[in-house]
Amino acid sequence: MTTASGEHRAHFDFTISFANGGGLNGEAFRLDLPRPELGADEIGALLVHHLGLALVSSVELTNLRIVEEPHRGSRGVDAQAQQASRVIDLSHPIEAGLVTYPGLPAPTITSHLTREASRAKYAPGTEFAMDIITMIGNTGTYLDAPYHRYADGGDLASLDLATLVGLPAEVFHLHDAWSPQQRGIEAVTLSDRDLRGAAVLLDTGWSRFFGTPEYGRGAPFLTDAGARFLVDAGVALVGIDSLNIDDTESGGERPAHSILLAAGIHVVEHLTRLADVPARGARFTAAPPAVRGFGTFPVRAFATVADPR
């Protein structure tokens, strides 16, 4: 996975003792660092803050290594400057014949008015192309509105732009947090941050298979418990770079869609390049056209991030 802006993390084992008795041990722990030259005492203080502990009397770190590695959003590490100066495109381009989701129709693009034919309609030297695209709403990188799941849910035209534009992005880099045997992303994996009002973006690494047969089999997904946790956390939007926010191999159940869309939380699927977005500090935008009586449509999703100082 590509590192983001030269970020560093500490790898270590730890033993924490409490002033009122008892202790806490951890092995192979990883923690974001605001800068790589921190000493063991400073990293220990960051660890205590990240875990939210009180009455700590001592912290001992062993097997400490500082590694250049993308941040995962540890509490207590300052985000990069908030002034947006770089845009990262998180959308798959749409073209004729694109297979987004196995079994759904691919888009077709035909001409309504060719450049050659337009020359008879306009002044000399002036020509235009007008084309027709026919596609299902579930094409490329797209957003689901509540109407997609519920007949009485809000359609695309009803969505508040304030919930789609410039959202604080909380990116969970999860390439090593799931496996073919355990594909579901659980609530506990997402529970170390304040997520209220955020766009929660799940970077699983699955987008590397987009457009291939492998994309449609064995994809990671958000569990129903994970979806309920995000509703309770008050998030605004949930995005994933996988085939579906749900497990498509579960026999037709779609708990994550049902839970999130019932709560008015937007769902964006088939994102890409999330590994290039820092865990915190970016802003996320994914706005579909305001189509009445429609529940899902492609978006140009992107993140704006600050260049490092």
C-alpha positions in Angstrom: 0.0 0.0 0.0 1.3 3.4 -0.9 2.3 5.6 2.1 0.6 8.9 2.5 2.7 12.0 2.9 5.6 10.2 4.7 3.5 9.4 7.7 5.0 7.2 10.5 3.6 4.7 13.1 5.2 3.1 16.2 5.1 -0.7 16.6 5.6 -2.0 20.1 4.6 -4.1 23.0 3.5 -2.4 26.2 2.9 -2.8 29.9 0.7 -0.2 31.7 0.4 0.1 35.5 -2.4 2.0 37.3 -2.0 4.0 40.4 -5.0 2.4 42.0 -3.8 -1.2 41.2 -4.0 -3.4 38.2 -2.4 -3.2 34.8 -2.8 -3.6 31.1 -0.6 -5.4 28.6 -0.5 -5.3 24.8 1.4 -7.0 22.0 2.2 -5.9 18.5 0.4 -2.6 19.0 0.6 0.1 16.4 0.1 3.9 16.9 0.1 6.9 14.6 2.9 9.4 15.3 2.7 13.1 14.6 6.5 13.0 13.8 9.0 10.2 13.6 11.6 11.4 16.1 9.5 10.9 19.2 11.0 9.1 22.2 9.5 6.2 24.2 8.1 8.5 26.9 6.3 10.7 24.4 4.9 7.6 22.6 3.8 6.2 25.9 1.9 9.5 26.6 0.3 9.2 23.2 -0.7 5.6 23.9 -2.4 6.6 27.2 -4.3 9.4 25.4 -5.3 7.1 22.5 -6.7 4.5 24.9 -8.4 7.1 27.0 -6.9 5.8 30.3 -6.9 7.5 33.7 -4.7 7.1 36.8 -1.8 5.6 34.9 1.3 5.3 37.0 3.8 4.0 34.5 4.1 2.9 30.8 6.8 0.6 29.6 7.4 0.0 25.9 9.4 -2.9 24.5 10.3 -3.9 21.0 9.7 -0.4 19.8 10.1 0.3 16.1 9.3 3.5 14.1 8.0 2.6 10.6 7.0 4.7 7.7 3.4 3.7 7.3 0.0 5.5 6.5 -1.8 6.7 9.6 -4.9 4.8 10.7 -6.5 7.7 12.7 -5.1 7.2 16.2 -6.7 9.5 18.8 -4.4 12.3 19.9 -2.4 12.7 16.7 -3.0 16.1 15.0 -4.4 15.9 11.6 -2.7 17.7 8.7 -3.6 21.3 8.1 -7.2 21.8 7.1 -6.7 24.1 4.1 -7.6 21.9 1.0 -4.9 22.2 -1.6 -4.9 18.8 -3.3 -7.8 16.8 -4.8 -7.8 13.0 -5.0 -10.3 11.4 -7.4 -12.0 8.4 -5.8 -14.2 7.4 -8.7 -14.0 4.8 -11.4 -14.4 6.3 -15.0 -17.5 5.2 -16.8 -17.3 4.0 -20.4 -19.4 1.9 -22.8 -19.3 -1.8 -21.8 -18.1 -1.2 -18.2 -19.0 -4.1 -15.9 -19.5 -2.6 -12.4 -21.5 -5.3 -10.7 -21.7 -8.8 -12.2 -25.1 -9.5 -13.7 -26.1 -5.8 -14.1 -26.2 -4.3 -17.6 -23.2 -2.3 -18.9 -23.6 1.2 -20.1 -24.1 1.9 -23.8 -23.1 5.2 -25.4 -24.6 6.3 -28.8 -24.7 9.5 -30.8 -27.8 11.7 -30.9 -26.0 14.3 -33.1 -22.6 13.7 -34.6 -20.1 16.5 -35.2 -20.4 16.0 -38.9 -24.2 16.3 -38.9 -24.1 19.3 -36.6 -22.2 21.4 -39.2 -25.4 21.8 -41.1 -27.1 23.3 -38.0 -24.5 25.9 -37.0 -22.3 28.6 -38.4 -19.3 27.6 -40.4 -16.5 26.3 -38.2 -18.9 25.5 -35.4 -19.7 21.9 -34.5 -21.0 20.0 -31.5 -21.4 16.3 -30.4 -24.5 15.3 -28.5 -24.5 11.8 -27.1 -26.9 9.4 -25.3 -25.8 7.2 -22.5 -28.1 4.4 -21.3 -27.1 2.8 -18.0 -28.4 1.5 -14.8 -28.0 3.8 -11.8 -25.6 1.2 -10.2 -22.8 2.0 -12.6 -19.2 3.0 -11.7 -18.9 4.7 -8.3 -22.4 5.5 -7.2 -24.4 6.8 -4.2 -27.5 5.1 -2.7 -30.3 7.2 -1.4 -33.0 5.9 0.9 -35.4 5.4 -2.0 -33.1 2.7 -3.4 -34.1 0.5 -0.5 -37.5 1.9 0.7 -40.5 3.0 -1.4 -41.2 5.9 1.0 -37.5 6.9 1.3 -36.0 10.1 0.0 -35.0 10.1 -3.6 -31.9 11.7 -5.1 -33.6 15.0 -5.6 -34.5 15.2 -1.9 -30.9 14.9 -0.6 -29.4 17.8 1.3 -26.2 19.0 -0.4 -24.8 19.8 3.0 -24.7 16.0 3.7 -22.8 15.3 0.5 -20.2 18.1 0.1 -17.1 18.8 2.1 -17.8 16.2 4.8 -15.0 15.5 7.3 -13.5 12.2 6.2 -12.6 9.4 8.6 -10.7 6.8 6.5 -10.2 3.3 7.9 -7.3 1.7 6.1 -8.3 -2.0 6.6 -6.1 -3.9 4.1 -4.9 -6.1 7.0 -8.1 -6.1 9.1 -10.1 -8.7 7.2 -9.3 -12.0 5.5 -11.0 -14.5 3.1 -12.2 -16.4 6.2 -13.4 -13.3 8.0 -14.6 -10.8 5.4 -17.0 -8.8 7.6 -15.9 -5.4 9.0 -17.1 -5.3 12.6 -18.1 -2.5 14.9 -15.0 -2.9 17.1 -12.7 -2.1 14.2 -14.4 1.3 13.8 -14.8 2.2 17.5 -11.7 4.2 18.3 -12.8 7.6 16.9 -15.5 10.3 17.2 -17.4 9.8 13.9 -20.4 12.1 14.3 -21.2 14.0 11.1 -18.3 12.3 9.2 -18.0 10.4 5.9 -16.7 7.0 7.1 -14.7 5.5 4.2 -13.7 1.9 4.3 -10.4 1.2 2.5 -10.3 -2.6 2.0 -8.0 -2.7 -1.0 -10.6 -4.5 -3.0 -10.8 -1.9 -5.7 -7.7 -3.3 -7.2 -9.9 -6.1 -8.7 -12.5 -3.7 -10.2 -13.4 -4.7 -13.8 -12.1 -8.2 -13.4 -14.0 -11.5 -12.5 -12.3 -11.5 -9.1 -14.1 -8.4 -8.1 -17.4 -10.2 -7.8 -16.3 -13.0 -5.4 -15.2 -13.0 -1.8 -15.4 -9.2 -1.3 -15.2 -7.6 2.1 -18.3 -5.9 3.5 -19.7 -4.1 6.6 -21.5 -6.3 9.1 -25.0 -5.5 10.4 -23.4 -4.8 13.8 -20.9 -2.4 12.1 -23.8 -0.6 10.4 -25.7 -0.2 13.7 -22.6 1.1 15.4 -22.2 3.8 12.6 -25.8 4.8 12.9 -25.4 5.2 16.7 -22.2 7.1 16.1 -24.2 9.7 14.0 -22.2 9.4 10.8 -23.4 11.2 7.6 -22.2 8.8 5.0 -20.5 5.5 4.6 -18.4 4.6 1.6 -16.5 1.4 0.6 -14.1 0.4 -2.2 -15.6 -3.0 -2.4 -18.3 -4.8 -4.5 -21.1 -3.9 -2.0 -21.5 -2.5 1.5 -23.3 -5.8 2.2 -22.2 -9.5 1.8 -23.6 -10.4 -1.6 -23.0 -14.1 -0.9 -25.4 -14.2 2.1 -28.5 -15.4 0.2 -30.0 -12.0 -0.6 -30.0 -10.3 2.9 -28.8 -6.7 2.9 -28.7 -5.6 6.5 -26.1 -2.8 6.1 -28.2 -1.1 3.3 -31.3 -1.6 5.3 -29.9 -0.2 8.5 -28.0 2.8 7.1 -30.6 3.9 4.5 -33.4 3.7 7.1 -31.4 6.1 9.2 -30.9 8.5 6.3 -27.2 7.7 6.0 -25.9 7.8 2.4 -24.0 4.8 1.0 -21.3 5.1 -1.6 -20.0 2.0 -3.2 -17.1 1.1 -5.6 -14.8 3.8 -4.4 -11.1 3.6 -5.4 -7.7 5.0 -4.4 -8.7 5.3 -0.7 -5.2 4.3 0.2 -4.1 7.7 -1.0 -6.3 9.6 1.5 -5.0 10.2 5.1 -6.9 8.6 7.9 -8.0 12.0 9.1 -8.0 15.6 8.0 -9.5 15.2 4.4 -12.9 16.4 3.2 -15.1 14.1 1.1 -17.6 15.0 -1.6 -19.9 12.7 -3.5 -23.0 14.5 -5.0 -25.3 12.8 -7.5 -27.7 14.8 -9.8 -31.1 15.7 -8.4 -33.2 13.1 -10.1 -36.8 12.6 -8.8 -38.1 9.1 -8.3 -34.6 7.6 -8.5 -32.6 6.0 -5.7 -29.0 5.5 -7.0 -26.7 7.2 -9.5 -23.0 7.6 -10.3 -21.1 10.3 -8.5 -17.7 12.0 -9.0 -16.4 11.2 -5.5 -13.3 13.0 -4.4 -11.3 14.0 -1.3 -9.6 17.3 -0.7 -6.5 17.2 1.4 -3.8 19.6 2.6 -0.3 19.3 1.3 2.1 18.7 4.2 3.8 21.7 5.5 
